[in-house]
Amino acid sequence: MKIVLAYSGGLDTSVLMSWIKDTYNAEMIGFCANIGQEEELRGLDKKARATGASHMYVDDLQDEFAADFIFPMMRAGAIYEGQYFLGTSIARPLIAKRMVEIACKHKAQAIGHGATGKGNDQVRFELTTAALAPDLEIIAPWRDERFRSEFPGRAEMIDYCRKKKIDVQASASKPFSMDRNLLHISYEAGLLEDPWLNAGDKKFRDYFNVLSVFPEDAPDKAELVTIDFEKGNAVAINGKAMTPLQVMKKLNRLGGRHGVGRVDMVENRFVGMKSRGVYETPGGAILHHAHRMMESLTMDREVMHIRDSLIPKYAELVYNGFWFAPEREAIQAMVDDTQKNVTGTVRVKLYKGGIHSAGVKSPVSLYHPDIATMDADPTNAYNQDDATGFIRLNGLRLRVNSMVHQTKKPKKKASKKK
């Protein structure tokens, strides 16, 4: 049996590599995606082979991640439960897609992952696999009673590595878990399981400030940034043309310096429970804000309202792992059609954790000052007298409703005076 395993070289996946190999008597093929986590990935091949892998893939997927996953999601204006920019959610279908490709190349029978049985990632990995390669088996040790019994805690995993002579650097305690990629970094579990804990307290500056400073530590001087858009995609920052990957890296640096895009929320997981997460999404927050500004100037009102009505559904599909589902692809096709005129330049001001609109222009702007002006309209495009009929027709049903229900109200009997 051949199994492709998502492998990072850390304690958990090192144990998984060895345990799955022994338990299933399998040939193990490791895979690690470089999606902007900025971790040292050199040496993973040697480490994976020493732990039991026959092959190890370390693939740089950053360009694909930015262009084919982050940017389409940004065009849709997706944000989950009004706050979460879906940084972890959008990365999982790309990772699983590449695992499926490697499995097909090696004629593997299964893919394995170390996602917990309480989380969303297991769903995202496995729904992607179901959509792309339904015949592949899934190996999920955290849903295997044998694995959980053998490893009830990190101490047992460390002991296992010591006995197996697996080289890992790990401690028995961990204050929280982290997941980083090009779009964001997330923190959850551990000390964050108390929703009353203030993750923005200055005593946590050494913990929750990987991509962005705390707003109070940001510069006292605001910074203006221009972003050029073409058909809904950011193509230049401060006048310099950039690829989607370059855009994300540049905006992360700019936003991080000013402490923007920091979110602390309790969210609803797909598996049913609530969980608390702290997120840093500096570049994504700027892009989301700027994109909305560009749309406000260039998108037809009714088209915008229809697209906006689909944002919660689209975000939910991404969050729940349905990236490769036909309904997400159908919504994406509609979204992309709405973006054909979202072209122009946006200027934002970054200051102390805030993203502020500072100007927008477009060669296909639907805003006409001569029409919108409160002074006389030189174009005669809008006759204010027409508003009388407009309001009267829109008020017709309200007047009818009021008349009908007023006539049905019972008359009050006059009280008898003694």
C-alpha positions as a LaTeX table, in Angstrom:
\begin{tabular}{lrrr}
\hline
Residue & $x$ (\AA) & $y$ (\AA) & $z$ (\AA) \\
\hline
Met1 & 0.00 & 0.00 & 0.00 \\
Lys2 & 1.22 & 3.51 & $-0.85$ \\
Ile3 & 0.15 & 6.52 & 1.21 \\
Val4 & 0.82 & 10.23 & 0.57 \\
Leu5 & 1.13 & 12.07 & 3.88 \\
Ala6 & 0.96 & 15.81 & 4.56 \\
Tyr7 & 4.28 & 16.25 & 6.36 \\
Ser8 & 5.87 & 19.30 & 7.99 \\
Gly9 & 8.72 & 17.71 & 9.92 \\
Gly10 & 7.25 & 18.72 & 13.29 \\
Leu11 & 6.44 & 16.44 & 16.18 \\
Asp12 & 2.95 & 15.41 & 15.06 \\
Thr13 & 3.72 & 14.58 & 11.43 \\
Ser14 & 7.01 & 12.88 & 12.34 \\
Val15 & 5.09 & 10.52 & 14.61 \\
Leu16 & 2.41 & 10.06 & 11.95 \\
Met17 & 4.97 & 9.17 & 9.28 \\
Ser18 & 6.41 & 6.37 & 11.39 \\
Trp19 & 3.17 & 5.18 & 12.99 \\
Ile20 & 1.20 & 4.96 & 9.73 \\
Lys21 & 4.09 & 3.16 & 8.01 \\
Asp22 & 4.22 & 0.52 & 10.75 \\
Thr23 & 0.46 & 0.21 & 11.27 \\
Tyr24 & $-0.45$ & $-0.13$ & 7.60 \\
Asn25 & 2.80 & $-1.73$ & 6.43 \\
Ala26 & 2.83 & 1.03 & 3.84 \\
Glu27 & 5.23 & 2.85 & 1.56 \\
Met28 & 5.12 & 6.46 & 2.71 \\
Ile29 & 5.41 & 9.48 & 0.40 \\
Gly30 & 5.73 & 12.82 & 2.16 \\
Phe31 & 4.47 & 16.16 & 0.91 \\
Cys32 & 4.97 & 19.70 & 2.20 \\
Ala33 & 3.59 & 22.78 & 0.45 \\
Asn34 & 5.39 & 26.09 & 0.58 \\
Ile35 & 2.43 & 28.48 & 0.70 \\
Gly36 & 4.25 & 31.35 & 2.37 \\
Gln37 & 4.67 & 30.03 & 5.90 \\
Glu38 & 8.26 & 31.34 & 5.90 \\
Glu39 & 9.48 & 28.28 & 7.78 \\
Glu40 & 12.82 & 26.69 & 7.03 \\
Leu41 & 11.92 & 23.89 & 4.63 \\
Arg42 & 15.43 & 22.83 & 3.73 \\
Gly43 & 16.38 & 19.43 & 5.06 \\
Leu44 & 12.80 & 18.10 & 5.04 \\
Asp45 & 13.67 & 15.51 & 2.38 \\
Lys46 & 16.44 & 14.02 & 4.49 \\
Lys47 & 14.34 & 14.13 & 7.66 \\
Ala48 & 11.30 & 12.53 & 6.02 \\
Arg49 & 13.37 & 9.70 & 4.57 \\
Ala50 & 14.99 & 9.12 & 7.96 \\
Thr51 & 11.50 & 8.86 & 9.44 \\
Gly52 & 10.30 & 6.30 & 6.90 \\
Ala53 & 9.41 & 8.06 & 3.64 \\
Ser54 & 10.44 & 6.67 & 0.27 \\
His55 & 9.89 & 10.06 & $-1.41$ \\
Met56 & 9.48 & 13.61 & $-0.16$ \\
Tyr57 & 8.00 & 16.51 & $-2.12$ \\
Val58 & 8.55 & 20.10 & $-1.04$ \\
Asp59 & 6.68 & 22.19 & $-3.61$ \\
Asp60 & 6.57 & 25.98 & $-3.86$ \\
Leu61 & 2.89 & 26.71 & $-4.49$ \\
Gln62 & 2.91 & 30.40 & $-3.57$ \\
Asp63 & 2.21 & 31.75 & $-7.06$ \\
Glu64 & $-0.67$ & 29.32 & $-7.57$ \\
Phe65 & $-2.01$ & 30.06 & $-4.09$ \\
Ala66 & $-2.10$ & 33.80 & $-4.71$ \\
Ala67 & $-3.40$ & 33.77 & $-8.30$ \\
Asp68 & $-5.82$ & 30.82 & $-8.30$ \\
Phe69 & $-7.11$ & 30.76 & $-4.72$ \\
Ile70 & $-6.64$ & 34.06 & $-2.84$ \\
Phe71 & $-7.45$ & 36.41 & $-5.73$ \\
Pro72 & $-10.67$ & 34.62 & $-6.85$ \\
Met73 & $-11.84$ & 34.69 & $-3.23$ \\
Met74 & $-11.04$ & 38.41 & $-2.99$ \\
Arg75 & $-13.01$ & 39.08 & $-6.19$ \\
Ala76 & $-15.97$ & 37.49 & $-4.43$ \\
Gly77 & $-15.52$ & 39.75 & $-1.39$ \\
Ala78 & $-15.63$ & 36.65 & 0.82 \\
Ile79 & $-15.44$ & 37.05 & 4.58 \\
Tyr80 & $-16.78$ & 34.46 & 7.05 \\
Glu81 & $-19.17$ & 35.59 & 9.78 \\
Gly82 & $-18.31$ & 39.20 & 9.09 \\
Gln83 & $-14.72$ & 38.99 & 10.35 \\
Tyr84 & $-12.63$ & 36.02 & 9.20 \\
Phe85 & $-10.67$ & 36.43 & 5.95 \\
Leu86 & $-10.51$ & 32.63 & 5.47 \\
Gly87 & $-6.71$ & 32.37 & 5.51 \\
Thr88 & $-6.48$ & 28.76 & 6.65 \\
Ser89 & $-9.66$ & 27.68 & 4.87 \\
Ile90 & $-8.50$ & 28.73 & 1.39 \\
Ala91 & $-5.11$ & 27.02 & 1.73 \\
Arg92 & $-6.43$ & 23.51 & 2.41 \\
Pro93 & $-7.97$ & 22.78 & $-1.02$ \\
Leu94 & $-4.68$ & 23.70 & $-2.72$ \\
Ile95 & $-2.66$ & 21.43 & $-0.43$ \\
Ala96 & $-5.11$ & 18.56 & $-0.90$ \\
Lys97 & $-5.18$ & 19.10 & $-4.66$ \\
Arg98 & $-1.41$ & 18.70 & $-4.87$ \\
Met99 & $-1.52$ & 15.62 & $-2.63$ \\
Val100 & $-4.04$ & 14.05 & $-4.99$ \\
Glu101 & $-1.77$ & 14.81 & $-7.96$ \\
Ile102 & 1.19 & 13.14 & $-6.21$ \\
Ala103 & $-0.97$ & 10.16 & $-5.25$ \\
Cys104 & $-2.02$ & 9.71 & $-8.87$ \\
Lys105 & 1.59 & 9.99 & $-10.05$ \\
His106 & 2.75 & 7.26 & $-7.66$ \\
Lys107 & $-0.43$ & 5.18 & $-7.99$ \\
Ala108 & $-0.99$ & 5.50 & $-4.24$ \\
Gln109 & $-4.10$ & 4.10 & $-2.65$ \\
Ala110 & $-4.55$ & 6.70 & 0.11 \\
Ile111 & $-3.65$ & 10.11 & 1.44 \\
Gly112 & $-3.07$ & 10.82 & 5.12 \\
His113 & $-3.31$ & 13.94 & 7.25 \\
Gly114 & $-2.82$ & 14.96 & 10.85 \\
Ala115 & $-5.92$ & 17.11 & 11.21 \\
Thr116 & $-7.74$ & 16.68 & 14.49 \\
Gly117 & $-11.15$ & 15.03 & 14.59 \\
Lys118 & $-12.59$ & 18.16 & 16.19 \\
Gly119 & $-11.51$ & 20.63 & 13.53 \\
Asn120 & $-12.47$ & 21.93 & 10.10 \\
Asp121 & $-9.28$ & 20.92 & 8.27 \\
Gln122 & $-10.15$ & 17.23 & 8.16 \\
Val123 & $-13.33$ & 18.15 & 6.30 \\
Arg124 & $-11.52$ & 20.45 & 3.86 \\
Phe125 & $-8.85$ & 17.88 & 3.00 \\
Glu126 & $-11.32$ & 15.08 & 2.54 \\
Leu127 & $-13.98$ & 16.98 & 0.60 \\
Thr128 & $-11.30$ & 18.11 & $-1.84$ \\
Thr129 & $-10.16$ & 14.52 & $-2.22$ \\
Ala130 & $-13.76$ & 13.38 & $-2.75$ \\
Ala131 & $-14.18$ & 15.96 & $-5.51$ \\
Leu132 & $-10.90$ & 15.25 & $-7.32$ \\
Ala133 & $-10.13$ & 11.58 & $-6.65$ \\
Pro134 & $-13.09$ & 9.79 & $-5.07$ \\
Asp135 & $-11.37$ & 6.38 & $-5.11$ \\
Leu136 & $-8.56$ & 7.47 & $-2.80$ \\
Glu137 & $-8.75$ & 6.20 & 0.76 \\
Ile138 & $-8.28$ & 8.60 & 3.68 \\
Ile139 & $-5.96$ & 7.86 & 6.61 \\
Ala140 & $-6.85$ & 10.12 & 9.56 \\
Pro141 & $-5.03$ & 8.82 & 12.68 \\
Trp142 & $-6.64$ & 11.31 & 15.07 \\
Arg143 & $-9.95$ & 9.57 & 14.31 \\
Asp144 & $-8.36$ & 6.18 & 15.01 \\
Glu145 & $-8.84$ & 4.92 & 18.56 \\
Arg146 & $-5.56$ & 2.97 & 18.33 \\
Phe147 & $-3.61$ & 6.15 & 17.69 \\
Arg148 & $-5.39$ & 8.20 & 20.35 \\
Ser149 & $-4.86$ & 5.48 & 22.95 \\
Glu150 & $-1.15$ & 5.29 & 22.19 \\
Phe151 & $-0.70$ & 9.07 & 22.13 \\
Pro152 & $-2.99$ & 10.75 & 24.67 \\
Gly153 & $-0.58$ & 13.70 & 24.91 \\
Arg154 & 2.58 & 15.32 & 23.60 \\
Ala155 & 4.74 & 13.61 & 26.22 \\
Glu156 & 3.92 & 10.20 & 24.74 \\
Met157 & 4.72 & 11.48 & 21.26 \\
Ile158 & 8.09 & 12.79 & 22.41 \\
Asp159 & 8.86 & 9.46 & 24.09 \\
Tyr160 & 7.89 & 7.62 & 20.89 \\
Cys161 & 10.29 & 9.76 & 18.84 \\
Arg162 & 13.05 & 9.15 & 21.34 \\
Lys163 & 12.58 & 5.37 & 21.15 \\
Lys164 & 12.38 & 5.47 & 17.35 \\
Lys165 & 15.37 & 7.83 & 17.18 \\
Ile166 & 13.31 & 10.39 & 15.29 \\
Asp167 & 14.93 & 13.82 & 15.42 \\
Val168 & 12.36 & 16.37 & 16.60 \\
Gln169 & 12.57 & 19.50 & 18.67 \\
Ala170 & 9.51 & 19.76 & 20.85 \\
Ser171 & 8.49 & 20.58 & 24.37 \\
Ala172 & 5.80 & 18.95 & 26.44 \\
Ser173 & 3.86 & 22.22 & 26.72 \\
Lys174 & 2.60 & 24.65 & 24.09 \\
Pro175 & 0.68 & 27.87 & 24.83 \\
Phe176 & $-1.33$ & 27.77 & 21.58 \\
Ser177 & $-1.24$ & 26.40 & 18.03 \\
Met178 & $-0.29$ & 28.44 & 14.97 \\
Asp179 & $-0.85$ & 28.15 & 11.24 \\
Arg180 & 0.77 & 30.57 & 8.80 \\
Asn181 & 0.61 & 31.13 & 5.07 \\
Leu182 & 0.75 & 33.92 & 2.51 \\
Leu183 & $-2.66$ & 35.28 & 3.51 \\
His184 & $-2.53$ & 35.17 & 7.30 \\
Ile185 & $-1.40$ & 33.60 & 10.54 \\
Ser186 & $-3.88$ & 32.05 & 12.95 \\
Tyr187 & $-3.61$ & 31.26 & 16.64 \\
Glu188 & $-5.97$ & 28.97 & 18.54 \\
Ala189 & $-6.24$ & 26.47 & 21.40 \\
Gly190 & $-4.16$ & 26.51 & 24.56 \\
Leu191 & $-4.44$ & 29.75 & 26.48 \\
Leu192 & $-6.82$ & 31.14 & 23.83 \\
Glu193 & $-9.51$ & 28.66 & 24.86 \\
Asp194 & $-10.54$ & 31.24 & 27.45 \\
Pro195 & $-12.59$ & 33.78 & 25.42 \\
Trp196 & $-12.19$ & 36.35 & 28.21 \\
Leu197 & $-8.41$ & 36.41 & 27.79 \\
Asn198 & $-7.34$ & 39.65 & 26.13 \\
Ala199 & $-4.97$ & 38.62 & 23.33 \\
Gly200 & $-4.33$ & 42.30 & 22.65 \\
Asp201 & $-2.80$ & 42.89 & 26.07 \\
Lys202 & 0.72 & 44.28 & 25.82 \\
Lys203 & 2.07 & 41.27 & 27.73 \\
Phe204 & 1.31 & 39.15 & 24.63 \\
Arg205 & 3.37 & 41.30 & 22.26 \\
Asp206 & 5.89 & 38.47 & 21.90 \\
Tyr207 & 3.13 & 36.02 & 20.98 \\
Phe208 & 0.57 & 37.54 & 18.62 \\
Asn209 & 2.63 & 39.82 & 16.41 \\
Val210 & 4.25 & 37.66 & 13.74 \\
Leu211 & 2.80 & 39.48 & 10.71 \\
Ser212 & 1.68 & 42.74 & 12.30 \\
Val213 & 2.52 & 44.98 & 15.23 \\
Phe214 & $-0.04$ & 45.83 & 17.88 \\
Pro215 & $-1.86$ & 49.00 & 16.71 \\
Glu216 & $-0.52$ & 51.03 & 19.62 \\
Asp217 & 3.02 & 50.13 & 18.51 \\
Ala218 & 2.43 & 51.27 & 14.92 \\
Pro219 & 4.03 & 54.49 & 13.61 \\
Asp220 & 2.48 & 57.78 & 14.66 \\
Lys221 & 2.47 & 58.92 & 11.03 \\
Ala222 & $-0.13$ & 57.63 & 8.57 \\
Glu223 & 0.92 & 56.10 & 5.23 \\
Leu224 & $-0.88$ & 56.46 & 1.90 \\
Val225 & $-0.91$ & 53.47 & $-0.45$ \\
Thr226 & $-2.30$ & 53.25 & $-4.00$ \\
Ile227 & $-3.56$ & 50.00 & $-5.51$ \\
Asp228 & $-4.36$ & 49.59 & $-9.22$ \\
Phe229 & $-7.06$ & 47.11 & $-10.22$ \\
Glu230 & $-7.86$ & 45.42 & $-13.52$ \\
Lys231 & $-11.04$ & 43.35 & $-13.76$ \\
Gly232 & $-11.17$ & 42.93 & $-9.99$ \\
Asn233 & $-7.53$ & 41.95 & $-9.51$ \\
Ala234 & $-4.85$ & 44.09 & $-7.88$ \\
Val235 & $-2.08$ & 44.52 & $-10.45$ \\
Ala236 & 0.11 & 47.31 & $-9.02$ \\
Ile237 & 1.06 & 48.84 & $-5.68$ \\
Asn238 & 2.15 & 52.49 & $-5.54$ \\
Gly239 & 2.40 & 52.49 & $-9.32$ \\
Lys240 & 4.65 & 49.42 & $-9.58$ \\
Ala241 & 3.27 & 46.45 & $-11.55$ \\
Met242 & 3.21 & 43.23 & $-9.55$ \\
Thr243 & 2.13 & 39.60 & $-9.76$ \\
Pro244 & $-0.54$ & 38.36 & $-7.33$ \\
Leu245 & 2.21 & 36.87 & $-5.14$ \\
Gln246 & 4.14 & 40.13 & $-5.10$ \\
Val247 & 0.96 & 42.05 & $-4.28$ \\
Met248 & 0.29 & 39.86 & $-1.24$ \\
Lys249 & 3.85 & 40.13 & 0.05 \\
Lys250 & 3.95 & 43.89 & $-0.41$ \\
Leu251 & 0.59 & 44.48 & 1.25 \\
Asn252 & 1.54 & 42.19 & 4.13 \\
Arg253 & 4.61 & 44.31 & 4.80 \\
Leu254 & 2.71 & 47.60 & 4.54 \\
Gly255 & $-0.24$ & 46.43 & 6.60 \\
Gly256 & 1.90 & 44.68 & 9.17 \\
Arg257 & 3.85 & 47.85 & 9.82 \\
His258 & 0.64 & 49.67 & 10.71 \\
Gly259 & $-1.05$ & 46.87 & 12.67 \\
Val260 & $-4.03$ & 46.39 & 10.34 \\
Gly261 & $-6.04$ & 43.22 & 9.80 \\
Arg262 & $-5.97$ & 41.90 & 13.38 \\
Val263 & $-9.08$ & 39.88 & 14.30 \\
Asp264 & $-10.05$ & 38.15 & 17.55 \\
Met265 & $-13.31$ & 36.21 & 17.24 \\
Val266 & $-15.36$ & 33.23 & 18.33 \\
Glu267 & $-16.44$ & 31.42 & 15.18 \\
Asn268 & $-18.76$ & 28.55 & 14.33 \\
Arg269 & $-16.88$ & 25.51 & 13.09 \\
Phe270 & $-18.48$ & 23.33 & 10.45 \\
Val271 & $-18.28$ & 20.30 & 12.78 \\
Gly272 & $-20.66$ & 22.03 & 15.18 \\
Met273 & $-18.69$ & 23.66 & 17.98 \\
Lys274 & $-17.65$ & 27.23 & 18.59 \\
Ser275 & $-13.94$ & 28.03 & 18.71 \\
Arg276 & $-11.92$ & 31.13 & 19.47 \\
Gly277 & $-9.28$ & 32.27 & 17.00 \\
Val278 & $-6.89$ & 35.20 & 16.75 \\
Tyr279 & $-5.85$ & 36.17 & 13.23 \\
Glu280 & $-3.39$ & 38.51 & 11.58 \\
Thr281 & $-4.31$ & 39.24 & 7.95 \\
Pro282 & $-2.65$ & 42.56 & 7.10 \\
Gly283 & $-2.41$ & 42.26 & 3.31 \\
Gly284 & $-5.74$ & 40.53 & 2.92 \\
Ala285 & $-7.53$ & 43.18 & 4.97 \\
Ile286 & $-6.13$ & 45.97 & 2.81 \\
Leu287 & $-6.98$ & 44.15 & $-0.42$ \\
His288 & $-10.52$ & 43.40 & 0.75 \\
His289 & $-11.11$ & 47.06 & 1.70 \\
Ala290 & $-9.56$ & 48.47 & $-1.48$ \\
His291 & $-11.43$ & 46.04 & $-3.72$ \\
Arg292 & $-14.72$ & 47.10 & $-2.18$ \\
Met293 & $-13.84$ & 50.75 & $-2.81$ \\
Met294 & $-13.12$ & 49.99 & $-6.45$ \\
Glu295 & $-16.42$ & 48.16 & $-6.83$ \\
Ser296 & $-18.36$ & 51.03 & $-5.27$ \\
Leu297 & $-17.30$ & 53.27 & $-8.15$ \\
Thr298 & $-17.55$ & 50.85 & $-11.06$ \\
Met299 & $-20.17$ & 48.17 & $-10.35$ \\
Asp300 & $-23.84$ & 48.50 & $-11.23$ \\
Arg301 & $-26.08$ & 48.75 & $-8.16$ \\
Glu302 & $-28.27$ & 45.71 & $-8.83$ \\
Val303 & $-25.31$ & 43.58 & $-9.91$ \\
Met304 & $-23.52$ & 44.53 & $-6.69$ \\
His305 & $-26.53$ & 43.72 & $-4.53$ \\
Ile306 & $-26.99$ & 40.30 & $-6.13$ \\
Arg307 & $-23.29$ & 39.51 & $-5.72$ \\
Asp308 & $-23.38$ & 40.75 & $-2.11$ \\
Ser309 & $-26.28$ & 38.44 & $-1.35$ \\
Leu310 & $-24.02$ & 35.52 & $-2.31$ \\
Ile311 & $-21.06$ & 36.54 & $-0.12$ \\
Pro312 & $-22.22$ & 34.65 & 3.00 \\
Lys313 & $-22.85$ & 31.49 & 0.97 \\
Tyr314 & $-19.54$ & 31.74 & $-0.89$ \\
Ala315 & $-17.62$ & 32.32 & 2.36 \\
Glu316 & $-19.39$ & 29.41 & 3.99 \\
Leu317 & $-18.47$ & 27.13 & 1.09 \\
Val318 & $-14.80$ & 28.09 & 1.40 \\
Tyr319 & $-14.84$ & 27.73 & 5.19 \\
Asn320 & $-16.54$ & 24.34 & 5.06 \\
Gly321 & $-14.22$ & 22.90 & 2.41 \\
Phe322 & $-16.37$ & 23.00 & $-0.72$ \\
Trp323 & $-13.89$ & 24.87 & $-2.93$ \\
Phe324 & $-14.14$ & 22.26 & $-5.71$ \\
Ala325 & $-17.91$ & 21.87 & $-5.38$ \\
Pro326 & $-20.05$ & 22.77 & $-8.41$ \\
Glu327 & $-21.99$ & 25.41 & $-6.49$ \\
Arg328 & $-18.82$ & 27.33 & $-5.56$ \\
Glu329 & $-17.63$ & 27.17 & $-9.16$ \\
Ala330 & $-21.04$ & 28.39 & $-10.37$ \\
Ile331 & $-20.98$ & 31.34 & $-7.97$ \\
Gln332 & $-17.40$ & 32.08 & $-9.01$ \\
Ala333 & $-18.42$ & 32.26 & $-12.66$ \\
Met334 & $-21.11$ & 34.78 & $-11.79$ \\
Val335 & $-18.72$ & 36.75 & $-9.55$ \\
Asp336 & $-16.03$ & 36.93 & $-12.23$ \\
Asp337 & $-18.55$ & 38.29 & $-14.71$ \\
Thr338 & $-19.36$ & 41.12 & $-12.28$ \\
Gln339 & $-15.68$ & 42.07 & $-12.17$ \\
Lys340 & $-15.20$ & 42.92 & $-15.86$ \\
Asn341 & $-15.38$ & 46.67 & $-15.19$ \\
Val342 & $-13.78$ & 46.75 & $-11.72$ \\
Thr343 & $-10.79$ & 48.68 & $-13.00$ \\
Gly344 & $-9.04$ & 51.78 & $-11.70$ \\
Thr345 & $-6.99$ & 53.07 & $-8.78$ \\
Val346 & $-7.72$ & 53.11 & $-5.06$ \\
Arg347 & $-5.87$ & 55.11 & $-2.42$ \\
Val348 & $-5.99$ & 54.03 & 1.23 \\
Lys349 & $-4.54$ & 55.49 & 4.40 \\
Leu350 & $-3.04$ & 53.10 & 6.96 \\
Tyr351 & $-2.87$ & 54.31 & 10.53 \\
Lys352 & $-2.75$ & 52.62 & 13.94 \\
Gly353 & $-4.65$ & 49.47 & 12.94 \\
Gly354 & $-7.08$ & 51.28 & 10.65 \\
Ile355 & $-7.60$ & 51.17 & 6.89 \\
His356 & $-9.20$ & 54.39 & 5.68 \\
Ser357 & $-10.49$ & 55.31 & 2.23 \\
Ala358 & $-8.48$ & 58.17 & 0.72 \\
Gly359 & $-9.65$ & 58.39 & $-2.89$ \\
Val360 & $-10.75$ & 56.28 & $-5.84$ \\
Lys361 & $-10.80$ & 56.85 & $-9.61$ \\
Ser362 & $-11.58$ & 54.81 & $-12.71$ \\
Pro363 & $-11.80$ & 55.23 & $-16.48$ \\
Val364 & $-15.12$ & 53.35 & $-16.32$ \\
Ser365 & $-16.53$ & 55.12 & $-13.27$ \\
Leu366 & $-20.32$ & 55.06 & $-12.91$ \\
Tyr367 & $-20.16$ & 58.09 & $-10.64$ \\
His368 & $-21.01$ & 61.33 & $-12.46$ \\
Pro369 & $-20.60$ & 64.48 & $-10.37$ \\
Asp370 & $-22.78$ & 66.48 & $-12.77$ \\
Ile371 & $-25.67$ & 64.14 & $-12.01$ \\
Ala372 & $-24.96$ & 63.65 & $-8.30$ \\
Thr373 & $-24.40$ & 67.36 & $-7.60$ \\
Met374 & $-26.78$ & 69.14 & $-5.26$ \\
Asp375 & $-26.52$ & 72.17 & $-7.52$ \\
Ala376 & $-28.25$ & 72.55 & $-10.88$ \\
Asp377 & $-27.70$ & 69.54 & $-13.17$ \\
Pro378 & $-26.10$ & 70.87 & $-16.40$ \\
Thr379 & $-26.80$ & 67.57 & $-18.19$ \\
Asn380 & $-30.52$ & 67.51 & $-17.37$ \\
Ala381 & $-30.09$ & 63.76 & $-16.82$ \\
Tyr382 & $-32.09$ & 63.89 & $-13.60$ \\
Asn383 & $-35.30$ & 65.88 & $-13.32$ \\
Gln384 & $-36.14$ & 66.33 & $-9.65$ \\
Asp385 & $-39.82$ & 66.62 & $-10.50$ \\
Asp386 & $-39.76$ & 62.94 & $-11.52$ \\
Ala387 & $-39.10$ & 61.96 & $-7.90$ \\
Thr388 & $-42.71$ & 62.83 & $-6.99$ \\
Gly389 & $-44.15$ & 60.05 & $-9.14$ \\
Phe390 & $-41.35$ & 57.69 & $-8.18$ \\
Ile391 & $-42.08$ & 58.09 & $-4.48$ \\
Arg392 & $-45.86$ & 57.93 & $-4.98$ \\
Leu393 & $-45.69$ & 54.64 & $-6.89$ \\
Asn394 & $-43.31$ & 53.10 & $-4.36$ \\
Gly395 & $-45.58$ & 54.21 & $-1.54$ \\
Leu396 & $-48.76$ & 52.78 & $-3.14$ \\
Arg397 & $-48.59$ & 49.38 & $-1.42$ \\
Leu398 & $-47.83$ & 51.05 & 1.91 \\
Arg399 & $-50.88$ & 53.27 & 1.62 \\
Val400 & $-53.10$ & 50.35 & 0.59 \\
Asn401 & $-51.79$ & 48.23 & 3.46 \\
Ser402 & $-52.43$ & 51.02 & 5.93 \\
Met403 & $-55.97$ & 51.67 & 4.65 \\
Val404 & $-56.93$ & 47.97 & 4.75 \\
His405 & $-55.70$ & 47.35 & 8.26 \\
Gln406 & $-57.03$ & 50.62 & 9.65 \\
Thr407 & $-60.55$ & 49.71 & 8.48 \\
Lys408 & $-60.30$ & 46.30 & 10.15 \\
Lys409 & $-59.41$ & 47.70 & 13.56 \\
Pro410 & $-62.33$ & 47.30 & 15.98 \\
Lys411 & $-63.75$ & 50.50 & 17.30 \\
Lys412 & $-63.25$ & 51.12 & 20.98 \\
Lys413 & $-66.45$ & 51.14 & 23.00 \\
Ala414 & $-67.08$ & 54.31 & 24.89 \\
Ser415 & $-66.64$ & 53.76 & 28.60 \\
Lys416 & $-69.73$ & 54.24 & 30.71 \\
Lys417 & $-69.41$ & 56.97 & 33.24 \\
Lys418 & $-70.91$ & 56.30 & 36.59 \\
\hline
\end{tabular}
